Amino acid sequence: MIDLRRGSGFRRACLIVRVLAARRVGGRNQEQEEHVVEIRRGGPDDLPAVMAMLDGAVAWLDASGRTGQWGSEPFSADEGRTTRIADRLRDHEVWVAEVGGEPAGVLTHAPEPPDYVSAADEPELYVTLLVTSRSFTGRGVGSALLDHAREQARRLGVELVRVDCYAGGDGRLVRYYEGNGFTPVRRFEVGEWPGQLLADRVAPATTAG
């Protein structure tokens, strides 16, 4: 259950999202825990936190034997990657999710796709980055950020939301986005890196008459 409410301190926390998530014990969903995810605007100052999340994701993937997505070296060790993330935090819309005041995830979006994806024939909101902290796994942070992106699309009067992700390995990441309401559109490759483009339709906002 996700209940979006306006936060009292809008400059710091744009939205408060109450997430009711199942806690897995021994491979089973044993009970549900409610916690609060605060979503605020982000920007270039959030680069250290974002790089820490990306480094944590790479370390986890490496430990799981899933190096096809980002390799095994820390994200922050690659100057080119760091520069690209810094550019994204400067040029795109940035939203940071926090749990207990700690950065737990980040999502960026833009009105057009990256250069390896063809432009849509209508206005769109394109999710250009979604990463969550391994410290907050299973708390619905990514889902809350994706729902917030949909709300932003409605606010902008945009009905198409698209995202792409790594499509290799066991396909777990593609299934994650499918589980969050996105539909696979087409496969693509960037060099030898296999990707999947996904899309979702957002109902336009209604206005009281």
N, C-alpha and C positions, 0 to 999 in steps of 0.2 A: 504494500500500500504506500503510495506516495501522495502526500498532501502538501501542496505548494502554498505558502503563506508569505506575505510581505514581511520582511525583517524590519525591526525598529530602527536600526542604524543603516540606512540605505547606502551610504558611502562605503561602508565596509562590507556589509552582507546584503546583497541584493535580494536574495530569496532564502527562506528557511524551508528545507525539505525534510519532512518527517518520513523516514524509511522504515518499514516493517519487513525485516529480512529473516529468513530461516537460518538457524545455526546448525551446521552439519557436525554430527558426532558419529564416528565410526562409519562414515559413508552414508548416513541417513539424516534427513531433516528432523531434528528432535524437538526443537522449540523455536519460537519466533522472538526476536529482540527488536525493540524500537530504539532508534537513535536519530539524531538530528544532523543533517548535512547542510551546511551553510554555503551558498554559492554567491561569490562576489566577482566584481570586475577585476581583471588582472592586467598585466602589462610587462614591460621589460624588466621591472624590478623582481619579477617572479622567476627569472632565468635560473638562479641557483637551485630553487626548489624543483623546477621542472627537470633540470638535468639530473638531479638526485633521483627523481622518479624513473627517468629513462635508464639510468645506470642500474637501478634496482631491478627493472624489468629485464634488462639484458642479462644480469647475473642469474636471475631466476630461470630464464629461458635456457641459458647455458647449463645450469645445474640439472635441468630437465632433459638435456640432450636435444634441445630445439634451437639450434643456432642458425637455421636457414633464414629467419626473419631479419635479425639485426647482427648476426655474428656473435663473437664471444668477447670482444674487447669493449671496455666501458664506452658508453656513448660520448661522454665528456672528453675522452682521449683523442677524439677525432675533431680537429679544428673546423673542418668543413661542416660537419654535422652540427656542431655547437653554433656556428654562424647561421646556419639555416634556421635553427630553432629560435635564435635571437631575432632574426628577421621576422619570423612568424609572430613572435610576441610583440613586435613593434608595429607590424603592418596589418595584422588580422584582429578580429574581435576575440578577446581572451576572457575566459571564465574559469575561476579557480574554486574548487570545492574544498571545504574545510570541515573536519570533524574534531570537535573539542579544541578548536583554534589552530589545529595543525593542518598544513596542506595535504590533501588526500587525493586530489586529482585535478587535471586541467583539460579543458577543451578549447580549441580555437576554431573559428569558422570565417569564411570569406564568401563574397558574392559570386566567385567564379572558381573553377577547379584548378588544380595544378596543371602544368603544361603537358603531362603525360596522359591526361584525360580530356576527351573532346568536350567542348562547351555544350551545355544543354540548349534546347531551342526555346527556353522560357526562363524567367528569373528563378534563381535557386539560392539556397544556403548550403554551402559545401563545408563539411567538417574536415578540417585540414590536420587536426591533431587531437587524439584522445589518449591519455595515459593516466593511470592511477597508481598510487603508492602501494607497494606490497604490504605495508603495515596496516592497510585498511581493506584488505581483500575480503570479499563476501559481504560488504556493507552497502552494496547498491550504489556506490559512488558513480561508476561509469554510467549506469542506467539513469541516475538523477541528472547527470550532465547532458545526456542525450535527450531526455525529456525537456530540459531547459532549452536546448538548441531548437527543439520543435516549437516551444513557446516563443522564442525569438523570431522564428520564421513566420509564425502567425502575426506577431506584432509588426513585422515588416511587410505583411501582405503577400508572403511567398508561400507557395504550396508544395514545392519540391525541395526535399532535403536529401543530399547525397553524401556518401562517404566511401572510401576505399580502404582495403586492408590486405595484409599478407594472406595469400591463398594456398601456400604450400603446406608441407607437413601433414598433420592429421586433420587440417581444416577447422581446428577449434575456434580460431578467431572469426572465421566466416559464420560459424554457428552462433557465436556470441552475438553478432549483429543481427542475425536472423531472429534470435531469441528476444532482441530488443525492437522488433517490429520492422526491420529492413528486409528488402527483397533483393536477392542477387540479380544484377542486370547483365553484366558481361565480364568475362575474364580478360586480362591483359598482361603484358610482360614489360618490365623495365630492365633491359639487359636480360639477365637470367633470373631476375626476381619475379615470381608469379604474383599477380595481384587480382583482387576481385572488387568490382564496382558494385555498390548496393544503393538502393534508393527507397525513400518512404514518401508517402503523400500526406500532407498536413491539411486538415480541414480549415478553411478560412475562418478568421475570427468573426464572430457575429456581433452586431452592434444593436443596442436597444433602440427601438423606434418609438 
